[in-house]
Amino acid sequence: MRDRRDSRRNPRDPDLDSPLNVAVGLRDRQTMEMVRRAVARQDVLLAYQPVVQFSGSGQPAFHEGLIRLLDETGRIIPARDFIEQIETTETGRIIDCLALDMGLKALAQEPSLRLSINMSARSIAYPRWMQTLRRGLRREATLAERLILEITESSAMVMPDIVSVFMADLQSEGISFALDDFGAGYTSFRYLREFYFDIIKIDGQFIRGIADNVDNQCLTQALLSIARHFDMYAVAESVECARDAEWLSGIGMDCMQGYYFGAPTVVPPWKMPKPRKSA
């Protein structure tokens, strides 16, 4: 039997002060401070990435609005560089509010736009988030029907019962919901049945290189079958080459998203000049 003393970490354990732990702690503190400064300066913006039907008209089914920060030098910082550090903090809630506000303003400015915005389930109980939503919906009656809220699988599992009630209330107003990074976490299929997500976004770890990976082909087909069973629209994330897109189209994937179809851009695509047709 292991000595009881081994089951708990001694505060004086030298491993706690190892160079790696110190470096990781310093990095996290620097990241948090960078995010707080960017939020204080309102140096926050959305980057837009299309979600498309491979065999369709080529027009996006919708765009995803991805949060970006600007540091003091004007460099654009993607969410992957800071989202884990702020996920459980109030700064994370403020970021969710800012992303929602920018998304609602974009929807109000472009009547043809359908847009998804990411949020953490932790923001459901944050009063400012709901106030931002209500204020935005008052601008235009059609906004709710063009808004998609994306909740990550891991976030949804933090408080599944609250999430399901929250979703049902807003779906009754026309808002759609997407389960982001599906397959990456530990979704209980009992909860998946009760959530009634409109869209499932299959995590990119199963999609990258799928044309040459038999294991990921099997797993993706299983996830697509789950989406079909629950009458959910399926999106493959991280599609980066033509061969993967062709394979996904062959199994009937509803939509795809990734660099093959377009990188996120901070210039709204609907504001870009359209190419001239050749004579």
N, C-alpha and C positions, 0 to 999 in steps of 0.2 A: 504494500500500500504506500502511495506517495506521501512523503512527509507533508503535514499541513502547511508548514511554512512555505512550501514550494507553490502553493495554490494562490498566493497573493503576491503582488509586486511590492518590494521594499522601496519606499520613496528614495532611499539612498542607493538604489541599484544603479551601477554605473551605466547600464544599457540605456537608462532613461536620458542620460546626458551624452549619448553617443553622438559623434559628428553628424550622422545621418538624421537622427531625431531632431537635433538642434537646427539643422538646415531645413528640414520639413516644417518645423514650427515657425521659423523665420519667414519662410516662403508664404505660409498661410497668413501670417500677420501682415506681411507686405501686400498680399492680395486683397485682404479685407480693407486695408487702408486705401489702396488704389480704388476699390469699388466705392467706398464711402466718399472719397473726394470727387469721383466722377459723378455720383448721384447729386452731391451738393452743388456741383457746377451745372447740373442738368446736361451733362455730356453723355447722353444716352440716345440711341437711335435703333431703328429696325433695319435688318437686311432681309430682302425678300427672295424666296426660292420657290420656283414653280413645282407643282405636283401635277403630272400630266398622264393622259391616257396614251400609251405607246402607239396603238393602232388607230387613234382617233384623229381629230382635226389638227392636232398639234397645239391647240389652245389649252392653256392650263385649266384643270378642273378647279383648282384654287391655288393660292400662294400661302406659304408659311412665313409669318413674320418672326424673325429670329433676333433676339436682343443682342445688342452690341454696345460696348462702352468705348469712349475715347480717353486715352491717358493724357498726361500733361503735354506730351509732344505731338498730340493729334493722331497717334497710332490707334487703329481700330482693334479692339480686343474682343475676340469671339467668346460666347458664353462658356464654351468648354474650359476656358482658362480660369474661370472664377465661380461657376455655378455650384460646384460641390462645397466650396468653402462658405457660401452664403445661404445654402438651401434651408437651414434650420434657424436662421437669424431674422431679425426684423428687417435688415437690409434686403434679404431675399423677398420679403413681402412687398417692400417698396419697389423693388425691381419689377415684380409682377404687376403692380399698379401702373407703373410707367409704361410697361409693354402693352398692357390693355388699353391705356389711354391713347397711345400712339396708334394702335391698331384700329380703334374706333374712329379716330380722326381720319385715318386713311380710307376707311370704309365710307365715311361721310363725304369725302372729297371725290371718290371714284365709284359711281353707282354700279358699274359692271363688276366690281371687285368682290371676290369671296376670299376670306382671309382666316387663317388659323393662328391663334396666339397661345403660347405656352403659359401654363400656370402650375403652381404647386397646390396640392390638396390642402396644404397648411394655410393657404391664403383664403380659404373659404370663410373662416371665422374672423378674418381681418377686416374691420369695418370699412377702411378706406378703399379696399378692393371692390366691395359691393357698391359703395357710393360712386366709384369711378364708372362701373358698369351702368348703373341707373342713369347717371348724368349723360353718358354717351348714347344710350338708347333713346333718350328724349330728343336727340338731335334729328333723328330720322327713323320713320316707322319700319323701314325695311332692313335696318342694320342687324337686328336679331337673326333674321333668316340668312344673312350672309356671314355671320360670325361662327367660327368653330373654335372651341376651347380644347386645347391639348393638355392632357394630364398624363404624366409618366406612370408606367405600371407600378414602380416602386413607391411613388408618392400616393397613388390611389390606395395601396394596401395599408398605409399608415392608419387610415380611418375609413374603411370601406362603407360602413353604414351611413356615415355623414355624407360621403361622396355620392352615394346612390340617391339620397333624398335631394341633395343639392342639384344633381343632374336632372332629376325628374321635374323639379320646379322650373328650371331654366329651359328644358326641352319643351315644356308646355307653352313657352313664349317664342319658340321657333329656333332657339340656339342649338347647334349640333355639338357633339363631343367626340373627340378622338382619343383613343388609348395609345399613347406614344411608347416606343421601344418595346412593343409586345414580344414576349419570349425571353426578354433579358432578365426578368425578375421572377417572382414567385406567385403569380396570380392564382388564387383559388378559383377553380372553374365554377364553384357555387356562386361566388361573387360576380364572376364574369356573366353568368346568367342573369343576375339581378341588376347589374350596372346598366345594361342597354346602351352601350356605346354605339354611336352611329358609324364610326370609322375605327379600324384597327390598323396601326402602322407597325409593320413587322421590322424588328430591330435589324440594323445594318450588319451585325456580326453574322447573320445567316445569309445575307444577300451578296456581299462583296465576293466576287469570284465564283458565284453559284453555278455558272455554266460548267465548271470543271470540278465541282465538289459534290459527290453523290450524297454524302451525309447531310449537307445543308439543303440539298434538293428535297430529300425526304422530310426534313424538319419543316421546311418552308411550305411544302404541300400539306403537311399536317396542320400548320397554323392557318393556311388559307382555307382548309376544310372547316376549321373551327369558326372562322369568320363567316363562311357560307351558312353554317348550321344556325348561327345566331343572327343571321340576316344583317351582317355588318359589312360595310364597304372596306376592301383591303387595299393597303398602300405598302409597297416595298420601298424601304429607305436605303440610302447609300448605293444607288445604282450608278456605276461608274464606267461601264463600257457597253458596247453594242451587243456583244455576245450574251452578257447577263440580261440585258433588256429583252433580247429575242427569246431567251429561255423563259423568262418570267411571263412574257406575252403568251407563249405557248401553253402555259398552264392556266391561263385565264386571270392573271393578276389584274385587278381593276385599275390601279394607278401606280405610278412610280415616281420617285423623287431622288435626285442625286446629281452629281456633277456632270453626268452624261447629258442631262437635259438642261442644266443651267446651274451655275454657282450662285450662292446668295449675293445679292447686290444691294448696296445702300441707296442706289438710285432707283426709285420705283419703276419697274419695267413698263408700266402703262404711261409713264411720262417720257420714255425714251423716244427719240425720233424714229419713225417707221422707215425702213429701207425703201428706196425708190424702185419701182418696177422697171425693168429694162424694156426698151422699146422693141 
